[in-house]
Amino acid sequence: MGRLAHRTRRTAVAALLAAALTVPLSAAARPNVPAPAPAALPPLTPATLATAYAANRADATRAARMAAAHGDSRRAAADRAIGSTRRQLLAFDGRGAGLVTEVFGDLAHAGHIAVLVPGSDTSLDTYPRFHRAAEALYAAANRGPGPRTAVVAWLGYRTPATVSTTVATTTRADEAAPQLRSLVRTLRELAPGAHLSLVCHSYGSVVCGRAAHGLDAADIALVGSPGTGADDVAGLGTRARVWAARGGEDWVADVPHVRVDLLLATVGLGADPVSRDFGARVFDAGPADHSGYFTPGSASLANLARITRGETSEVTRG
């Protein structure tokens, strides 16, 4: 009965993917909310970080006032929270769906830096859940002794909607990859000796896959990944250790791992990163569902913390 249910679910997901290839689905357009242009910042150095954080907080506060005047209380509340005096914002853009890069910890003096890359349907409106994931990773990675870990929550690209044709292609990831590479270069300048990792969730793993070539990172961890656009680790063109995990309750297991060349686009995200042929270091994510990889106390979060701290021998394998 379990096998039948699994086959039925996989067939349904395959049918949905087929529909996405042929039917122009898209999320409902969100009305434009007025917001100021991003703050003008000095070149980022350890000495100017505090100035940048303050300027971006002020920008978020202005965006909150503009959203409130426009009658969008949800966006106003999100902007207001992001502009709180406790937040360390490396970048902020309140226009459209919004972009924000937030730092947890002391970036300039960190021994380890983890860049958290989100998946589909992440925007300023849904940012609190992404913030919680970054906060959980930061807490888990700093639980033990040794050099401190900083976490950078990077909502630096326009994420696709989960129900859309875009989520089945690498288009948004190809657009995002140069920005992710630029961020990594900036972090290397701010903390040149730090051990740097990318933690890539869901469609964020496609972004990491497209950015991986030549990226100066020690580790790349893919969780809940629908694919990376590559057939195997070698196809990523990276010297980083590549890790992958999928929780036992994650629906992404039922996404067909295919790439199909159509007339105007290539659809599908390629090989399954947790498959033997892909060649990643598969680690234990326990029973996590698609949103559960950063649950405090979970096997997946514990292993992600070990990876970000470079404790590779302590990672429990899947």
PAVEX-623786 format. One record per residue: x, y, z of N, C-alpha, C, CB in turn. Coordinates in steps of 0.05 Angstrom, whole numbers. Each point is the difference from the previous one (the first is absolute). Glycine has a CB too. Example, Ala and Ser with C-alpha at 12.3 -4.5 7.8 and 13.67 -1.06 7.14 Angstrom:
PT    n.c1    n.c2    n.c3   ca.c1   ca.c2   ca.c3    c.c1    c.c2    c.c3   cb.c1   cb.c2   cb.c3
PT     264    -114     156     -18      24       0      18      24       0     -38     -23      25
PT      31      44     -39      16      24       1     -15      22      14      24     -13     -43
This chain:
PT    n.c1    n.c2    n.c3   ca.c1   ca.c2   ca.c3    c.c1    c.c2    c.c3   cb.c1   cb.c2   cb.c3
PT      17     -24       0     -17      24       0      17      25       0     -36     -25      24
PT      59      24      -8      18      23       0      13       5     -27       9     -10      48
PT      -1     -12     -62      12       3     -26     -20      11     -20      31     -38      10
PT     -56      29      -8     -21      10     -18      -4      30       4     -22     -45       0
PT      21      53      26      -4      29       7      24      16     -11     -26     -12      41
PT      50       1     -39      24      15      -9      -2       3     -31      28     -18      39
PT     -35      -4     -53      -2       2     -29     -22      20      -8      16     -48      -4
PT     -38      47      18     -22      19      -6       9      28       3     -33     -34      15
PT      47      40       8       9      27       5      21       9     -21      -9      -7      48
PT      27     -11     -55      20       6     -20     -13       6     -27      34     -28      24
PT     -54      12     -32     -15       5     -25     -13      27       0      -7     -49      -4
PT      -5      56      27     -13      26       2      20      23      -3     -35     -20      30
PT      58      17     -17      21      22      -2      10       2     -29      13      -8      48
PT      -9     -16     -60       9       0     -28     -21      14     -18      26     -42       8
PT     -51      37      -3     -21      13     -15       0      30       4     -28     -41       4
PT      33      50      21       2      29       5      23      12     -15     -21      -7      45
PT      44      -7     -45      23      10     -14      -5       2     -30      30     -19      35
PT     -44      -1     -46      -7       0     -28     -18      24      -6       5     -50      -2
PT     -23      55      20     -18      23      -4      17      26       0     -38     -25      21
PT      57      26      -3      17      24       1      16       5     -25       3      -7      49
PT       2     -15     -64      15       3     -25     -17      10     -22      30     -37      15
PT     -56      34     -13     -18       6     -22     -20      22       5       6     -47     -14
PT     -11      53      40     -20      20       7      14      23      13     -36     -35       6
PT      31      60     -15      13      23      11     -10       7      28       8      17     -46
PT       2     -30      67      -9       6      27      17      22      11     -14     -47       7
PT       3      63      10      16      20      14     -15       8      25      21      17     -42
PT      -6      -7      62     -13       9      24     -14      26      -6      35     -22      29
PT     -55      29     -13     -14      25      -3      19      23       3     -43     -21      16
PT      41      40     -34      18      23       1      -6      16      26       3       2     -51
PT      19       6      64      -4      16      25       1      29      -8      21     -36      28
PT     -40      52     -18       1      29      -6      26      12       9     -50       2       4
PT      61      16     -19      25      13       7      -4      18      25      14       0     -48
PT       3      -4      67       0      15      25      23      21      -2     -21     -39      27
PT      15      64     -22      22      20      -2      21      -5      21     -32      33     -19
PT      57     -28      12      22      -3      19      23      16     -11     -14     -46      14
PT      31      56       4      23      16     -10      21     -18     -14      -7      32      38
PT      23     -19     -55      22     -14     -12      20      -9      21      -6      26     -43
PT      21     -47      38      20      -9      21      18      23       8      -2     -46     -19
PT      11      45      44      17      20      11      27       0     -14     -23      -4      45
PT      34      28     -48      28       2     -11      19      -6      23     -14      35     -34
PT      31     -55      28      18     -10      21      30       5      -7     -35     -34      12
PT      52      37       7      29       1      -5       9     -28      -7       7      40      31
PT      17     -43     -42      10     -27      -5       1     -16      26      28      17     -38
PT     -37     -42      37      -1     -16      24      27      -9       9     -45     -15     -13
PT      52      22      38      24      -9      14      -8      -6      28      31      28     -30
PT     -14     -41      46      -7      -4      28      -7      26      14      30     -40       1
PT     -17      62      -9      -4      25      14     -26      14      -8      49       5       2
PT     -60     -12     -26     -25      13      -9     -25     -18       4      28      26     -33
PT     -25     -49      45     -23     -18       3     -22      13      16      31     -39      -3
PT     -24      51      26     -20      12      17     -15      22     -15      28     -11      40
PT     -14      27     -56     -13      21     -16     -19     -12     -20      41      28       5
PT     -33     -49     -18     -18     -14     -20     -25     -11      14      40     -11     -28
PT     -36      -2      51     -22     -11      14     -21      22       7      30     -37      19
PT     -20      59      -9     -17      22       9     -15      12     -24      31      10      38
PT     -17      -6     -60     -12      12     -24     -22     -18     -11      43      23     -11
PT     -39     -49      11     -20     -18     -10     -24      -3      19      36     -25     -24
PT     -31      27      50     -22       0      19     -18      25      -4      28     -26      33
PT     -15      49     -37     -14      24      -5     -17      -2     -26      36      26      25
PT     -24     -39     -45     -15      -4     -25     -24     -17       4      43       5     -25
PT     -40     -26      41     -23     -18       5     -22      14      16      31     -39       0
PT     -23      57      18     -19      16      15     -16      19     -18      30      -4      41
PT     -16      16     -60     -13      18     -19     -19     -16     -17      40      30      -1
PT     -31     -54      -8     -18     -17     -16     -25      -8      15      41     -18     -24
PT     -38      13      50     -23      -7      17     -21      23       0      29     -30      29
PT     -19      54     -26     -18      23       1     -14       4     -27      30      22      33
PT     -16     -27     -55     -11       3     -27     -21     -22      -5      42      22     -16
PT     -36     -46      25     -19     -22      -4     -25       5      17      38     -32      -8
PT     -35      42      32     -23       6      17     -18      22     -13      27     -13      41
PT     -14      33     -51     -15      22     -14     -15     -10     -24      34      33      17
PT     -22     -54     -30     -12     -12     -23     -23     -19       7      44       4     -24
PT     -47     -10      50     -21     -18       9       7     -29       1     -31      32     -18
PT      57     -38      15       9     -28       1      12      -6      28      10       0     -50
PT     -28      -8      68       9      -4      28      18     -24       3     -42      20      15
PT      39     -40     -32      17     -24       2      29       7      -7     -39     -29     -11
PT      43      43     -11      27       8      -8      11      20      20     -11      -8     -48
PT      -5      26      58       9      20      19      11     -14      25     -33      33     -17
PT      19     -54      27       9     -15      23      26     -14      -5     -48      -5      14
PT      50      -7     -38      24     -15      -7      24      20      -1     -27     -34     -26
PT      24      56      13      21      20      -2       8      11      27     -16      12     -46
PT      -5      -8      63       5      11      27      17     -19      16     -43      25      -2
PT      37     -51       0      15     -20      15      29      -1     -10     -42     -27       8
PT      45      28     -34      27      -2     -12      17      25       8     -18     -27     -38
PT       4      50      41      14      24       7       5       4      30     -20      19     -39
PT      14     -40      55       5       1      29      29       6       6     -38     -32       7
PT      43      45      15      27       8       8      18     -24       5     -19      41      20
PT       8     -65     -17      16     -23       6      11     -13     -26     -27      -8      41
PT      16      16     -64       7     -14     -24      25      11     -14     -49     -10      -6
PT      65      -8      -5      24       7     -14      -5      -5     -30      30     -11      40
PT     -36      32     -55      -8      -3     -28      23       8     -18     -47       9      12
PT      57     -28     -27      22       5     -19     -11      13     -25      26     -39      18
PT     -52      33     -24     -13      12     -24     -30       0       5      38     -15     -31
PT     -52      34      19     -29       0       2     -12      15     -24       2      -1      50
PT     -23     -10     -62     -14      12     -22     -29      -6       4      40      -3     -32
PT     -56      22      40     -29      -5       5     -18       1     -24       9      19      44
PT       2     -15     -67     -17       2     -24      -9     -28     -10      25      42     -13
PT     -49     -44       2     -10     -25     -11      -2     -21      22      20      12     -44
PT     -12     -36      37       0     -22      20      21       4      22     -16     -31     -36
PT      36      47      30      20       7      20      24     -18       1     -37      19      25
PT      59      -7     -17      25     -14       4      13       9      27       7      -3     -51
PT       6     -16      64      13       8      25      22     -20       5     -42      21      19
PT      65     -11      -8      22     -18       9       5       7      29      21      -3     -47
PT     -25     -16      64       2       5      29      23     -17      12     -50      10       2
PT      64       2      16      23     -13      13      -7      -7      29      32      25     -30
PT     -26     -49      38      -2      -9      28      28      -5      10     -46     -22      -8
PT      54      36      29      26      -3      11      20      21      -9      -9     -48       2
PT      34      45       6      21      19      -6      14      -9     -25       6      11      50
PT     -14       1     -72       9      -9     -26      30       4      -4     -44      11     -18
PT      55      12      27      28       6      -5      19     -17      16     -14      46      -9
PT       4     -58      32      18     -16      16      -8     -29       2       8      41      26
PT     -25     -50     -44     -10     -28       0      22     -19     -10     -47      17      -6
PT      48     -40      19      18     -21     -10     -14     -16     -22      23      -2      44
PT     -49       2     -44     -16     -15     -20     -23      18      -9      11     -45      21
PT     -18      44     -46     -22      15     -11     -18     -19     -16      27      43      -2
PT     -53     -43       7     -19     -15     -15     -18      19     -15       2     -39      33
PT      -5      35     -59     -19      16     -16     -24     -17      -5      38      27     -22
PT     -61     -19      32     -25     -15      -3     -15      11     -24      -2      -9      50
PT      -4      -8     -70     -13       7     -25     -28     -12      -1      45       3     -24
PT     -66      14      23     -27     -11       2     -11     -10     -26      -7      32      37
PT     -16     -46     -35     -14     -10     -23     -23      17      -9      14     -45      14
PT     -33      32     -28     -22      14     -12     -18      13      21       2     -32     -38
PT     -17      52      28     -20      14      17      12      14      24     -33     -33     -15
PT      58      41      13      12      16      22       2      29      -9      27     -40      17
PT     -38      57      -1      -1      29      -7       0      15      27     -25      -8     -44
PT      23      34      43      -2      15      25     -26      -7      15      26      37     -21
PT     -47     -44       6     -25      -7      13       2     -26      16     -24      23     -36
PT      41     -42      26       3     -26      14      27      -2      14     -29     -20     -34
PT      43      43      37      27       0      10       2     -11      29       9      38     -29
PT     -29     -35      46       3     -11      28       8     -29       1     -33      34      14
PT      22     -51     -32       7     -28       2      29      -5      -8     -48     -12     -11
PT      58      28      -9      28      -2      -8      18      10      23     -13       6     -49
PT       5      16      62      15      10      22       2     -21      22     -16      47     -11
PT      -6     -61      17       0     -21      21      20     -22      -7     -48      10      11
PT      49     -18     -37      19     -21      -8      28       9       4     -33     -16     -34
PT      40      41      27      27      10       3       7       3      30      -4      25     -43
PT     -15     -17      59       4       3      29       5     -27      12     -30      40       1
PT      16     -61     -10       3     -27      11      28     -11      -8     -50      -8      -3
PT      59      13     -22      26      -9      -8      22      14      16     -18     -10     -46
PT      14      36      50      20      15      15       2     -10      29     -10      40     -28
PT     -12     -46      41       0     -10      27      13     -28       1     -41      26      11
PT      34     -43     -30      11     -27       0      30       0      -5     -44     -18     -15
PT      53      35      -3      29       0      -7      17      13      21     -14       3     -47
PT       2      12      65      16      13      22      -5     -13      27      -3      43     -26
PT      -8     -67      26      -5     -13      26      25      -9      14     -44     -14     -19
PT      64       5       4      24     -11      12      22      20       2     -13     -44     -17
PT      36      35      27      24      18       2      13       4     -27       8     -16      47
PT      12      33     -48      14       4     -24      -7      26     -14       3     -49      -5
PT       8      54     -19      -5      24     -15     -30       4      -5      45      -4     -21
PT     -54      29      22     -28       6      -4      -8      -2     -29       2      30      40
PT     -28     -36     -44     -11      -2     -27     -19      24      -5       5     -51       1
PT      -2      64     -23     -20      20      -9     -17     -12     -22      31      38      12
PT     -56     -31     -12     -19     -10     -21     -10      24     -15     -14     -40      28
PT      15      38     -55     -10      21     -17     -25     -11     -14      47      19      -7
PT     -70      -7      13     -25      -8     -13      -3      17     -25     -22     -13      44
PT      25       0     -67       2      14     -26     -25      -3     -16      49      -7       0
PT     -68      26       3     -22       2     -18       8      21     -21     -36     -14      35
PT      54       6     -52      13      18     -19     -10      -4     -29      39       1      30
PT     -60     -17     -33     -10      -4     -27     -31      -3       0      43     -23     -13
PT     -55      26     -10     -29      -1      -2      -7     -30      -3      -3      46     -22
PT      -7     -57      44      -6     -29       0     -25      -6     -16      21      -4      45
PT     -22     -20     -58     -24      -7     -15     -23      -8      19      30     -15     -38
PT     -54      15      27     -22     -11      14       1     -30      -1     -28      41     -10
PT      19     -55      31       0     -29       0     -17     -11     -22       8       0      49
PT     -31      13     -54     -18      -9     -22       5      19     -23     -35     -19      32
PT      53      12     -49       7      17     -23      17     -16     -19      -3      42      28
PT       5     -33     -53      18     -13     -19      29       7       7     -35       2     -36
PT      40      21      48      27       9       6      14     -18      19     -15      46      -8
PT       1     -58      27      12     -17      20      11     -26     -12     -30      19      34
PT      22     -26     -58       9     -24     -13      23       5     -20     -46     -18       5
PT      57      43      -4      23       7     -17      22      12      16     -31       6     -40
PT      54      -2      28      22      13      14       1      30      -4      26     -42      -4
PT     -47      53      -9       0      28      -8       6      19      24     -32     -11     -36
PT      17       9      57       4      18      23      27      -5      13     -49       2       8
PT      58     -27      -8      25      -7      12      23      12     -17     -20     -42      19
PT      18      41     -45      20      12     -17       2      30       4      -8     -36     -34
PT     -15      49      39       0      28       5      13       6      28     -41       6     -28
PT      37     -24      47       9       5      27      30      -7       4     -46     -10      15
PT      56      -8     -31      27     -10       5      22      22       1     -14     -42     -23
PT      14      61       5      21      21       3      -2      16      26      -1       4     -50
PT     -24       0      60      -3      15      25      11     -17      24     -40      24     -19
PT      35     -50      18      11     -17      21      30      -1      -1     -42     -28      -1
PT      53      26     -22      30       1      -3      11      26      11      -2     -30     -40
PT     -12      52      34       9      26      10      -1       1      30     -16      21     -42
PT      -5     -31      54      -1      -1      29      23     -16      12     -50       4      -3
PT      56     -27      -8      21     -16      10      27      15      -2     -25     -42     -13
PT      29      56      -9      25      16      -2       1      21      22       1      -8     -50
PT     -23      21      55      -1      20      21       6     -12      27     -33      26     -26
PT      21     -49      32       5     -13      26      29      -8       2     -47     -16       1
PT      59       8     -22      29      -8       0      17      25       7      -9     -37     -34
PT       1      60      24      15      24       6      -4       9      29      -4      14     -48
PT     -20     -18      58      -6       8      28      13     -19      20     -43      20     -16
PT      44     -46      10      11     -20      18      16     -20     -16     -39       6      33
PT      63       2     -41      15     -16     -19       8     -28      10      17      42     -18
PT     -15     -45      44       9     -26      10     -22     -19       8      40      23      15
PT     -65     -14     -18     -22     -17      10      -6     -24     -17     -19      42      20
PT      10     -63      -8     -10     -24     -14     -28       7      -9      29     -33      27
PT     -34      33     -53     -26       9     -11     -15     -23     -13      20      45      -8
PT     -46     -46      15     -18     -21     -11     -25      12     -11      18     -33      33
PT     -30      20     -53     -26       7     -10     -20     -21      10      20      23     -41
PT     -42     -15      52     -22     -18       8     -24       7     -17      18      -4      48
PT     -26     -14     -66     -18       6     -21     -25     -17       2      39      13     -30
PT     -62       1      34     -25     -15       4     -18       2     -25       3      10      49
PT     -14     -33     -57     -20      -2     -21      11      13     -25     -37       1      34
PT      22      18     -46       9      13     -25      27      15       5     -48       4     -16
PT      53       3      41      26      12       5      24     -18      -8     -22      25      38
PT      17     -51     -38      21     -18      -8       6       2     -30     -13     -31      37
PT      -7      39     -53       4       6     -28      18      24      -3     -45     -21     -12
PT      39      42      28      16      24       0      29      -7       6     -40      28      13
PT      44     -43       9      27      -8       8      14     -17     -22     -14       1      48
PT      -1     -18     -61      11     -16     -21       9      17     -24     -30     -37      14
PT      15      57     -21       8      17     -22      22      19       7     -47      -3     -17
PT      50       9      43      22      18       9      25     -14       7     -35      30      16
PT      34     -57     -14      22     -15      13      27       1     -15     -36     -30      17
PT      35      33     -43      25      -2     -16      20      22       9     -26     -19     -39
PT      48      10      50      21      18       8      -5      16      25      10       3     -46
PT     -33      -9      60      -7      14      24      19      -7      23     -48       1     -15
PT      57      20      30      19      -5      21     -14      -8      26      31      34     -21
PT     -41     -58      21     -14     -11      24      12     -27       6     -43      25     -11
PT      44     -32      37      10     -26       9     -21     -22      -2      32      24      30
PT     -57     -17     -25     -21     -20       1     -26      12     -13      20     -21      42
PT     -35       4     -56     -26       7     -10     -19     -22       9      19      25     -41
PT     -39     -18      56     -20     -19      10     -27       5     -13      25      -4      44
PT     -36     -17     -57     -25       2     -14     -21     -16      16      23       5     -45
PT     -45       9      53     -21     -14      15     -27       4     -13      26       6      43
PT     -41     -28     -45     -26       2     -13       2       9     -29     -20      10      44
PT      41     -20     -57       7      10     -27     -16     -14     -22      45      11      17
PT     -57       4     -35     -13     -12     -24      19      -6     -22     -42      24      12
PT      68     -16      -8      20      -3     -21      17      25       0     -29     -30     -28
PT      51      30      13      18      23      -1       4      10     -28      23     -17      40
PT     -34       4     -60       5       6     -27      24     -15     -11     -19      44       7
PT      33     -60      10      23     -15      -8      -6     -30       3      31      37      15
PT     -16     -53     -30      -4     -29       1      14     -13      23      -5       0     -49
PT      26      13      59      15     -12      22      17      22      13       1     -46     -22
PT      14      39      43      16      19      14      22      12     -19      -8     -25      43
PT      19       9     -60      21      10     -18     -12      22     -18      23     -45       0
PT     -48      42      -7     -13      20     -17      -4      27      13     -22     -37     -22
PT      25      38      49      -2      26      14      25      17      -3     -31     -22      32
PT      54       9     -38      25      14      -4      10      14      25     -14       7     -47
PT      12     -21      69       8      12      25      21     -17      15     -45      22       4
PT      63     -10      11      18     -14      17     -11      -5      28      38      19     -27
PT     -61      -7      32     -12      -3      26     -10     -29       5     -14      48      -2
PT      13     -56      27     -14     -25       7     -30       5      -4      36     -14      34
PT     -49      -5     -48     -28       3      -6     -16     -20      16      10      18     -46
PT     -28      -9      62     -17     -16      18     -29       1     -10      32       8      39
PT     -47     -29     -33     -29       1      -7     -15     -17      20      11       6     -48
PT     -36       3      54     -17     -15      18     -29       5      -8      34       3      37
PT     -51     -23     -31     -28       3      -3     -14     -14      22       4       3     -50
PT     -23      11      64     -14     -11      22     -20     -21      -9       6      42      24
PT     -13     -60      -6     -18     -22      -6     -28       8      -7      27     -26      30
PT     -36      50     -22     -27      10      -6       0      22     -21     -13     -13      46
PT      35      17     -60       1      22     -20     -13      -8     -26      43      16      22
PT     -63      -1     -30     -14      -6     -25      18       3     -25     -42      16      22
PT      65      -2     -20      17       3     -23      11     -26     -10      11      45      16
PT     -13     -66       0       8     -27      -9     -16      -9     -24      14     -11      47
PT     -38      22     -50     -18      -9     -21       2      17     -25     -30     -17      34
PT      48      37     -34       4      16     -24      17     -16     -20      -3      43      27
PT      -7     -46     -52      16     -15     -20      26      15      -6     -42     -18     -20
PT      64       4      21      27      12      -5       7      -4     -29      15      -9      48
PT     -24      28     -64       4      -1     -29       8      28     -10     -34     -37      -5
PT      45      37     -19       5      25     -14      -9      -4     -29      39      13      30
PT     -57       4     -40     -11      -3     -26       5      25     -16     -36     -31      17
PT      48      28     -40       5      23     -18     -24       5     -17      49      -9      -1
PT     -63      32       5     -22       8     -16       8      22     -19     -32     -12      37
PT      14      21     -53       7      19     -21      12      26      12     -37     -19     -28
PT      25      29      49       9      26      11      14      -2      27     -38      20     -24
PT      39     -43      36      13      -2      26       6     -29       7     -25      40      15
PT      43     -44       4       6     -26      12     -15      -1      26      46      -4     -22
PT     -63     -17      25     -18      -2      23       9     -24      16     -39      21     -24
PT      38     -18      51      10     -21      18      27       7      11     -26     -35     -25
PT      32      23      48      24       9      15      21     -22       2     -29      31      25
PT      25     -53     -40      21     -20      -2       1     -20      23      25      34     -25
PT      -1     -45      29       4     -23      17      -7       6      30      36     -16     -31
PT     -44      -5      44      -7       1      29      26       3      16     -42     -28      -7
PT      46      49      22      25       4      15       6     -21      21      -5      47      -8
PT     -16     -62      18       5     -21      19       4     -27     -12     -26      26      33
PT      25     -28     -60       4     -25     -14      30      -8       0     -40       9     -29
PT      46     -34      28      27     -10       0      16      12     -24     -15     -43      23
PT       2      44     -46      14       9     -24       8      29       1     -25     -34     -25
PT      10      50      40       7      29       1      27       4      14     -49      11       1
PT      54     -27      20      27       1      12       4      19      23      15     -12     -43
PT     -37      23      54       2      17      24       4     -17      25     -29      35     -22
PT      38     -22      43       2     -13      26     -27       1      14      50      12       5
PT     -65     -34      -5     -27       0      10       0      -2      30     -16     -21     -43
PT       2      40      57      -1      -1      29     -28      -3      10      41      28       1
PT     -44     -35      24     -25      -7      12     -16      26       6      20     -41      21
PT     -46      41     -31     -18      22       6     -24     -10      16      15      23     -42
PT     -14     -48      52     -22     -10      16     -26       1     -15      24      15      41
PT     -46     -11     -27     -27      -1     -12      -9      28     -10     -11     -38      30
PT      29      57     -35      -8      27      -6     -18       1     -24      43      16      18
PT     -63       2     -17     -16       6     -24      14      23     -14     -44     -16      22
PT      31      27     -43      14      19     -17       7      26      15     -24     -19     -39
PT       9      25      59       5      25      16      14      -6      26     -40      20     -21
PT      48     -45      26      10      -8      26      29      -3       4     -42     -21       4
PT      59      29     -23      28      -4       2      14      17      21      -1     -12     -48
PT     -12      33      56      12      18      20     -14       0      27      15      29     -38
PT     -30     -51      43     -14      -3      25      20      -5      23     -40     -18     -25
PT      39      35      46      19      -4      22      -2     -28      11      -3      48      11
PT      27     -60      -6       1     -27      11      -1     -22     -21     -21      18      40
PT      17     -11     -65      -2     -21     -21      27     -10      -9     -43      21     -15
PT      43     -45       3      25     -12     -11      10      18     -23     -15     -46      13
PT      -3      56     -29       9      16     -23      14      25       9     -38     -18     -27
PT      27      32      47      13      25       9      26      -6      14     -45      21       6
PT      47     -42       9      25      -7      13      22      -5     -20     -26     -20      38
PT      19       6     -60      20      -6     -20       7      25     -16     -17     -46      -3
PT      -2      63      -3       6      25     -13      19      18      17     -44      -2     -24
PT      40       2      50      18      14      18      28     -11      -1     -39      11      30
PT      41     -37     -31      27     -13      -2      13       7     -26     -16     -38      29
PT       1      38     -51      12       7     -26      10      28       0     -30     -33     -22
PT      14      52      32       8      28       0      24       5      18     -48      12      -9
PT      52     -29      29      23       3      17      24     -16      -9     -31       8      38
PT      28     -21     -61      22     -16     -11       6     -26      15      19      42     -15
PT     -39     -51      31       4     -25      16     -11     -23     -17      -5      25      44
PT      18     -30     -67     -10     -19     -19       0     -29      10      16      31     -36
PT       3     -37      53       1     -28      10     -23      -6      20      50       1      -6
PT     -63      20      16     -22      -3      19     -27      -2     -13      27      24      33
PT     -29     -18     -59     -25      -1     -14     -10     -29      -2      12      42     -26
PT     -37     -46      33     -11     -27      -2     -11      -4     -28     -12      -1      49
PT      20     -21     -61      -6      -4     -28     -28     -13      -4      49      -5      -9
PT     -61      11     -14     -27     -10      -6       1     -26     -16     -17      46       1
